[in-house]
Amino acid sequence: MPVIKVDDIAHVRFAAPDLASMRAFLEDFGLNPFEQGGRLYARGSDGRPFVHVTEPGEARFLALGLRAETVEDLALLAAHEGVALEDMDEPGGGKVVRLVDPDGYGVEVVAGQVCEPAGRLPADLPTNTAAAKPRFRATVRLEPAPAHVRRIGHAVLKVRDFRRSEAWYKARFGFLTSDEVEAAEGVPLGAFMRCDRGDKPADHHTLFLAQLPGELGLLHAAFEVINLDDLMLGHQHLKAKKREAAWGVGRHIMGSQIFDYWKDPFGNELEHWTDGDLFTAADPPQKQPMSALLAVQWGSPHPMSTGRFPPPAGLVSFIMALQIRIRRLFARKPKGTPA
């Protein structure tokens, strides 16, 4: 049994040397930024006090925020980990337990925050299809604007040892695997994990842990927008502002989201998404090949596949599997054994 079961992701925390540049990007991305206590915060329209934080400093990712259901859950977690249950001196107040995961990432588990009423969402416009045509004698006229971020949905962390990190997060927070990704049969490189909400629907993933080559860090954080039209208007707005596109528009395989990805002025990647999968605790885990991670059901192919000489998907999977097997081999050597 896990120590607690978290209810959702709460926020992502960064440092950056120029808060004004970050603020301008977040506004273009569709968040609502504000400053307090020397930090830059940003919220969506779901009423949560903030979903994105930037502190002054050298550009880097600082922490992942998770949301517990109750302060009592936080007390259980604090006692289990031997750390303090602290007052949260940030917008919304509440309590926080601060942990460090096996790769050194900060993990801030929060509860008891004061939220505002969620903003009203615009009604979805009727859509005419070949099967049904409910929109009659009415036009579609969309106003240019940034996308409207509703909430934060998930984060993706690069890890050194997937199985070690998976065990750490599941034991403390009760995550369930939706899709495990394999570089080769029996060689997992990561998993899309969702919150255990019992019979209540949960996003296909709240956290994706990925054992990939290169430096550790946050691969991206994802934010839900109103619908496809809203995502496309936001995409158009960011292009007009000459923001740096990273990938998209397309529809993922695992999670099924329609997406686009953008880089902030400091290289952090943020995703818009809409129309994602929902599951309950009763849905069993699935296994998927690495090719499903990089592929799309439609839309822009992954940037790795768009160069002049893109590597074959099979070769990428083979190299990844070889690297993971070599790491396993050295991890099993007894202490003191020459490499």
Backbone torsions as a table, in degrees:
resi	resn	phi	psi	omega
1	MET	NA	137.5	176.7
2	PRO	-71.0	161.9	177.6
3	VAL	-63.6	-50.0	174.1
4	ILE	-141.0	172.0	172.6
5	LYS	-118.7	111.1	179.2
6	VAL	-71.1	154.3	-175.4
7	ASP	-95.1	-25.3	-177.0
8	ASP	-176.8	174.6	168.4
9	ILE	-77.7	148.7	-179.1
10	ALA	-108.4	-46.9	-175.8
11	HIS	-167.8	171.3	168.0
12	VAL	-125.0	145.4	-175.1
13	ARG	-123.9	132.7	-178.5
14	PHE	-128.5	166.2	164.2
15	ALA	-118.8	147.1	178.4
16	ALA	-153.8	147.5	-177.2
17	PRO	-79.4	-10.7	-174.9
18	ASP	-138.9	96.2	-177.6
19	LEU	-68.6	-30.6	179.9
20	ALA	-65.1	-40.9	178.0
21	SER	-65.7	-41.1	178.1
22	MET	-63.9	-42.3	-179.4
23	ARG	-60.3	-44.4	-179.8
24	ALA	-61.4	-41.1	178.7
25	PHE	-65.1	-46.2	-177.8
26	LEU	-60.6	-36.6	175.6
27	GLU	-64.2	-44.0	177.8
28	ASP	-64.0	-32.7	-178.6
29	PHE	-73.6	-24.0	177.4
30	GLY	113.4	10.2	174.4
31	LEU	-91.9	169.1	-179.5
32	ASN	-114.8	94.2	-174.5
33	PRO	-83.7	153.7	173.7
34	PHE	-156.7	157.0	-178.8
35	GLU	-110.7	142.4	177.7
36	GLN	-157.5	133.4	176.5
37	GLY	59.4	30.9	179.2
38	GLY	81.3	3.0	177.9
39	ARG	-114.1	156.5	174.4
40	LEU	-102.2	121.9	177.5
41	TYR	-111.7	159.8	173.3
42	ALA	-145.4	142.1	179.5
43	ARG	-126.9	162.5	171.0
44	GLY	-96.0	-151.5	-179.0
45	SER	-109.2	12.6	-177.2
46	ASP	-86.9	1.5	178.2
47	GLY	92.6	-10.1	178.6
48	ARG	-67.6	146.1	-173.6
49	PRO	-63.9	-32.3	174.6
50	PHE	-167.7	156.5	178.0
51	VAL	-128.0	-8.5	-175.9
52	HIS	-146.4	131.5	180.0
53	VAL	-129.8	139.4	172.7
54	THR	-130.1	127.2	176.0
55	GLU	-105.5	151.5	176.2
56	PRO	-63.9	140.3	178.2
57	GLY	152.0	-177.6	176.8
58	GLU	-63.0	137.7	-173.5
59	ALA	-61.5	120.6	175.5
60	ARG	-170.8	162.5	172.8
61	PHE	-81.7	135.7	-176.0
62	LEU	-108.9	-45.8	-172.6
63	ALA	-162.8	153.6	171.3
64	LEU	-101.7	132.1	175.6
65	GLY	-103.1	133.1	175.4
66	LEU	-120.6	153.1	-176.8
67	ARG	-111.5	119.9	173.1
68	ALA	-86.9	159.3	-178.8
69	GLU	-71.9	-38.8	-173.7
70	THR	-139.5	159.6	174.0
71	VAL	-65.6	-30.4	176.9
72	GLU	-62.0	-37.4	175.0
73	ASP	-62.1	-41.6	178.5
74	LEU	-61.2	-39.8	179.2
75	ALA	-62.8	-40.2	176.9
76	LEU	-62.3	-44.2	-179.3
77	LEU	-64.5	-44.1	-179.7
78	ALA	-61.0	-43.3	-179.8
79	ALA	-64.8	-40.6	-179.6
80	HIS	-64.2	-39.1	-175.4
81	GLU	-90.3	-9.6	-179.1
82	GLY	68.9	36.9	179.3
83	VAL	-125.0	172.9	-176.5
84	ALA	-81.9	148.5	166.5
85	LEU	-94.2	110.6	-169.9
86	GLU	-105.7	152.8	166.7
87	ASP	-70.3	142.5	-179.4
88	MET	-98.5	107.7	-177.1
89	ASP	-89.4	62.5	-178.6
90	GLU	-147.2	170.4	-179.3
91	PRO	-51.2	133.8	-179.4
92	GLY	91.7	-15.9	178.7
93	GLY	60.7	-140.2	-179.0
94	GLY	88.1	-162.9	-177.6
95	LYS	-123.0	158.8	-179.3
96	VAL	-145.8	143.9	168.8
97	VAL	-116.3	126.4	-176.6
98	ARG	-107.1	123.8	179.6
99	LEU	-124.4	169.5	173.6
100	VAL	-128.0	126.1	-176.3
101	ASP	-82.1	178.1	-175.2
102	PRO	-60.8	-20.0	179.5
103	ASP	-101.4	7.8	177.2
104	GLY	88.8	4.7	176.9
105	TYR	-73.3	137.8	171.1
106	GLY	-72.1	138.5	176.1
107	VAL	-127.3	116.4	-177.2
108	GLU	-109.5	112.3	-178.4
109	VAL	-102.0	121.4	-171.3
110	VAL	-118.6	156.4	174.0
111	ALA	-160.4	161.4	176.1
112	GLY	75.7	14.9	178.0
113	GLN	-70.0	145.9	175.4
114	VAL	-85.7	123.0	-178.4
115	CYS	-109.8	153.8	173.2
116	GLU	-90.9	162.7	174.5
117	PRO	-58.7	139.7	178.1
118	ALA	-64.2	142.7	177.4
119	GLY	-68.7	151.3	179.5
120	ARG	-72.9	136.6	176.8
121	LEU	-90.5	141.7	174.4
122	PRO	-65.0	147.7	179.3
123	ALA	-67.3	140.8	175.1
124	ASP	-65.8	135.5	177.4
125	LEU	-71.6	141.7	173.5
126	PRO	-58.7	143.7	-177.2
127	THR	-119.3	127.7	176.4
128	ASN	-85.4	128.0	175.4
129	THR	-124.8	177.9	177.0
130	ALA	-66.1	-25.8	-176.7
131	ALA	-88.5	-30.8	-176.8
132	ALA	-149.9	142.5	-177.3
133	LYS	-131.1	74.3	-177.6
134	PRO	-76.1	-19.9	-179.4
135	ARG	-90.6	106.6	-173.1
136	PHE	-128.9	128.9	179.7
137	ARG	59.0	34.6	178.4
138	ALA	-143.8	136.3	-178.1
139	THR	-97.0	165.8	170.8
140	VAL	-106.1	121.5	179.2
141	ARG	-135.2	106.3	-175.6
142	LEU	-103.0	136.8	179.4
143	GLU	-89.1	132.6	175.9
144	PRO	-58.4	135.0	-177.5
145	ALA	-172.7	161.7	168.6
146	PRO	-63.0	160.1	171.7
147	ALA	-61.6	161.7	179.2
148	HIS	-111.1	101.5	-178.8
149	VAL	-71.8	127.4	176.7
150	ARG	-87.3	-47.5	-173.7
151	ARG	-162.3	168.7	170.1
152	ILE	-85.5	143.7	-175.1
153	GLY	-118.9	-40.3	-179.1
154	HIS	-162.8	168.8	175.0
155	ALA	-137.1	154.7	179.9
156	VAL	-124.3	121.8	-178.4
157	LEU	-113.1	134.7	172.1
158	LYS	-84.4	131.7	-175.6
159	VAL	-126.7	160.1	179.1
160	ARG	-81.1	-38.4	-175.4
161	ASP	-137.3	101.9	-174.0
162	PHE	-56.9	-48.0	-176.5
163	ARG	-61.8	-38.5	179.0
164	ARG	-64.6	-46.8	-179.1
165	SER	-67.8	-41.1	177.7
166	GLU	-56.7	-47.2	-179.0
167	ALA	-62.4	-40.4	-178.9
168	TRP	-62.6	-48.0	-177.4
169	TYR	-71.1	-38.9	-179.8
170	LYS	-68.5	-40.6	-177.0
171	ALA	-64.8	-32.6	-176.8
172	ARG	-93.5	-34.0	-167.9
173	PHE	-121.7	-2.8	173.2
174	GLY	74.6	23.3	179.9
175	PHE	-62.9	147.7	175.6
176	LEU	-113.9	142.6	177.9
177	THR	-79.6	127.9	171.4
178	SER	-92.5	-52.5	177.6
179	ASP	-137.8	125.7	171.0
180	GLU	-96.9	133.5	-175.8
181	VAL	-103.5	130.1	-178.4
182	GLU	-113.9	134.3	172.0
183	ALA	-74.7	-31.2	172.9
184	ALA	-153.6	167.2	-178.4
185	GLU	-58.4	125.2	-179.7
186	GLY	79.8	7.3	179.9
187	VAL	-123.4	82.6	-178.6
188	PRO	-73.1	142.6	175.1
189	LEU	-115.6	-9.4	179.7
190	GLY	175.6	178.7	178.9
191	ALA	-153.8	141.9	168.7
192	PHE	-86.4	121.5	-174.1
193	MET	-123.1	139.6	-179.5
194	ARG	-114.9	166.7	176.5
195	CYS	-75.8	145.5	175.6
196	ASP	-88.3	99.0	178.5
197	ARG	-107.1	16.9	-178.4
198	GLY	67.1	-124.0	-178.7
199	ASP	-84.0	-7.3	179.2
200	LYS	-78.8	140.7	179.2
201	PRO	-62.3	142.1	175.8
202	ALA	-131.6	147.4	175.7
203	ASP	-56.6	147.7	177.9
204	HIS	-48.2	-39.2	174.3
205	HIS	-149.7	140.7	171.5
206	THR	-106.0	-27.7	-179.1
207	LEU	-142.2	132.2	171.9
208	PHE	-118.9	122.1	175.6
209	LEU	-101.8	128.6	-174.0
210	ALA	-133.1	120.1	176.4
211	GLN	-88.8	91.7	-175.7
212	LEU	-122.7	156.0	179.0
213	PRO	-68.3	163.0	178.8
214	GLY	99.4	-178.4	-177.7
215	GLU	-67.3	149.8	175.0
216	LEU	-68.3	159.3	176.7
217	GLY	157.7	176.8	174.6
218	LEU	-78.0	123.1	177.2
219	LEU	-76.8	-44.1	170.8
220	HIS	-168.8	163.1	169.0
221	ALA	-121.5	144.9	-170.4
222	ALA	-121.4	142.7	-174.5
223	PHE	-131.4	131.2	-178.6
224	GLU	-80.2	135.4	175.1
225	VAL	-113.1	176.3	-165.8
226	ILE	-64.5	-49.5	-176.3
227	ASN	-168.4	-173.5	-177.0
228	LEU	-63.1	-44.9	178.4
229	ASP	-57.8	-42.4	-178.6
230	ASP	-64.6	-41.9	177.7
231	LEU	-61.7	-43.6	-177.5
232	MET	-69.8	-36.1	174.7
233	LEU	-64.1	-40.9	177.5
234	GLY	-64.2	-39.4	177.6
235	HIS	-61.0	-45.6	-179.8
236	GLN	-63.5	-40.4	-179.1
237	HIS	-64.4	-45.0	-179.3
238	LEU	-65.3	-37.8	176.0
239	LYS	-63.2	-42.4	179.8
240	ALA	-63.8	-31.3	178.3
241	LYS	-83.9	1.8	178.9
242	LYS	60.2	36.3	173.5
243	ARG	-76.3	158.7	-173.3
244	GLU	-84.5	111.9	177.1
245	ALA	-77.6	143.3	179.6
246	ALA	-111.9	-36.8	-179.6
247	TRP	-172.5	141.8	172.6
248	GLY	115.0	168.1	17.1
249	VAL	-89.5	149.4	177.0
250	GLY	-166.9	-177.8	175.2
251	ARG	-123.1	122.3	179.0
252	HIS	-64.8	162.5	169.4
253	ILE	-85.6	-63.4	-179.9
254	MET	-78.8	116.0	-175.2
255	GLY	100.0	-25.6	174.8
256	SER	67.2	4.7	-174.6
257	GLN	-64.4	144.1	162.5
258	ILE	-82.4	134.5	-167.3
259	PHE	-143.2	160.0	154.6
260	ASP	-147.9	153.1	-176.2
261	TYR	-122.7	142.7	-179.6
262	TRP	-137.4	153.1	176.6
263	LYS	-105.4	133.5	176.0
264	ASP	-75.7	176.7	-176.0
265	PRO	-63.3	-10.4	-176.4
266	PHE	-115.1	14.9	173.4
267	GLY	89.7	-1.6	177.0
268	ASN	-76.1	142.0	-175.7
269	GLU	-103.9	128.8	177.4
270	LEU	-121.5	142.8	-177.3
271	GLU	-115.7	135.9	160.8
272	HIS	-88.6	144.1	171.3
273	TRP	-149.7	157.0	173.5
274	THR	-150.5	158.8	176.0
275	ASP	60.6	56.5	177.1
276	GLY	-94.6	163.5	178.8
277	ASP	-72.3	150.9	174.8
278	LEU	-127.2	139.5	178.9
279	PHE	-136.2	166.5	170.5
280	THR	-112.7	178.8	-179.5
281	ALA	-65.1	-18.2	-177.9
282	ALA	-77.1	-14.6	-176.5
283	ASP	-79.9	126.0	-174.7
284	PRO	-75.8	157.6	176.9
285	PRO	-69.7	152.5	177.4
286	GLN	-121.1	162.0	174.4
287	LYS	-117.0	139.9	-178.0
288	GLN	-134.7	148.5	176.0
289	PRO	-75.6	160.9	178.7
290	MET	-59.3	-30.0	179.8
291	SER	-58.8	-31.3	178.9
292	ALA	-71.5	-21.4	178.9
293	LEU	-72.8	-37.3	-175.7
294	LEU	-94.8	-14.4	-176.1
295	ALA	-87.4	166.2	174.5
296	VAL	-128.0	155.7	174.5
297	GLN	-76.8	-33.4	169.1
298	TRP	-158.3	160.6	174.5
299	GLY	106.1	-161.7	-174.8
300	SER	-66.8	129.0	175.9
301	PRO	-68.1	161.5	178.2
302	HIS	-58.5	142.0	-178.8
303	PRO	-54.3	-29.4	177.7
304	MET	-60.5	-25.1	-175.8
305	SER	-96.8	4.9	-172.5
306	THR	-113.2	4.0	178.2
307	GLY	-72.4	-179.3	-178.9
308	ARG	-66.9	-37.4	178.6
309	PHE	-127.4	73.9	-177.1
310	PRO	-65.8	137.1	179.1
311	PRO	-69.6	140.4	176.8
312	PRO	-60.1	142.1	-178.3
313	ALA	-57.6	-37.5	179.9
314	GLY	-64.8	-36.3	179.2
315	LEU	-69.1	-41.3	178.1
316	VAL	-59.9	-45.4	-179.9
317	SER	-64.0	-41.1	179.8
318	PHE	-61.7	-45.6	-179.1
319	ILE	-64.7	-41.7	178.9
320	MET	-62.0	-45.6	-179.9
321	ALA	-62.2	-40.0	179.4
322	LEU	-63.7	-43.7	179.2
323	GLN	-61.9	-42.8	-179.5
324	ILE	-66.1	-40.8	178.8
325	ARG	-64.3	-40.4	178.5
326	ILE	-63.8	-42.1	178.4
327	ARG	-62.1	-42.3	177.5
328	ARG	-59.6	-43.8	-177.2
329	LEU	-60.3	-46.9	-178.9
330	PHE	-70.8	-30.5	178.7
331	ALA	-67.8	-24.1	-178.5
332	ARG	-86.2	-11.4	-178.6
333	LYS	-66.0	133.8	176.4
334	PRO	-61.3	150.9	178.7
335	LYS	-58.6	136.6	179.9
336	GLY	91.6	-9.5	178.4
337	THR	-78.1	128.6	179.8
338	PRO	-60.7	144.0	179.5
339	ALA	-72.1	NA	NA
